[in-house]
Amino acid sequence: MKKLVLSAAVAFAGIVGLNAQSMESLQIGAKAGYNYSTLRGDAAKDLNTKGMSGFNVGLFVEIPVNERFSIQPEVNYSVQGAKWEGNFAGIAGGSRELKAQYINVPVLAKFYIADGFSIQAGPQVGFLTGATTTTSANLLGVGGTAKNDKFNENMGKVDFSAVVGAGYKLPMGFTIDARYALGFTNVFDKDNNEVKNLKISENNDFKNGVFSVGVGYQF
């Protein structure tokens, strides 16, 4: 996993290096924002999954192609997941929260349709760096909570998504954007024994869905 994260960082730095001759037109920035994430798919519907709050923080480079079109690669740290209720290990009235951490690398095409206002779209690859589940149950009025800090061992390590959104850039360099990442990859490793024991789903149809809003500053 460390190699994957390092590769993403090297690729990000390489984009800047390849365009060193046009540094005056490049706009490097930092950003941070709020995530509202959940899990999608047939199995997620069966469990009636709910959204949860998280955050994202990262760096980006906007590479202008012309006055109306730019390419914007990013490297973002993102906390996302979901909540749901159900029966766990035969205990009724339980609930579970999944909190996963990803290094997401989107490459967005930005089309400026008005001064400062853009629409954005592009692919994203995410690298899982960690995941925690918190399970709560209530049996005969007695509550209990169990936490698994190494649940990432039961999940897929790479996540592919499509990103769409819109943004606005102020003249002084501040930015604001809103976007949605539609995941295409199953989140859980359905062949993992612990996943099977948790009875998450028979068909393992869980995919990420993340709505985010953020603010940034371009240097």
PyMOL commands that set and color helices and strands:
alter all, ss='L'
color gray80, all
select helices_A, chain A and resi 2-18+20-22+42-47+151-154+193-197
alter helices_A, ss='H'
color red, helices_A
select strands_A, chain A and resi 27-40+52-66+69-88+91-114+117-139+142-148+158-169+174-186+207-218
alter strands_A, ss='S'
color yellow, strands_A
deselect
rebuild
show_as cartoon
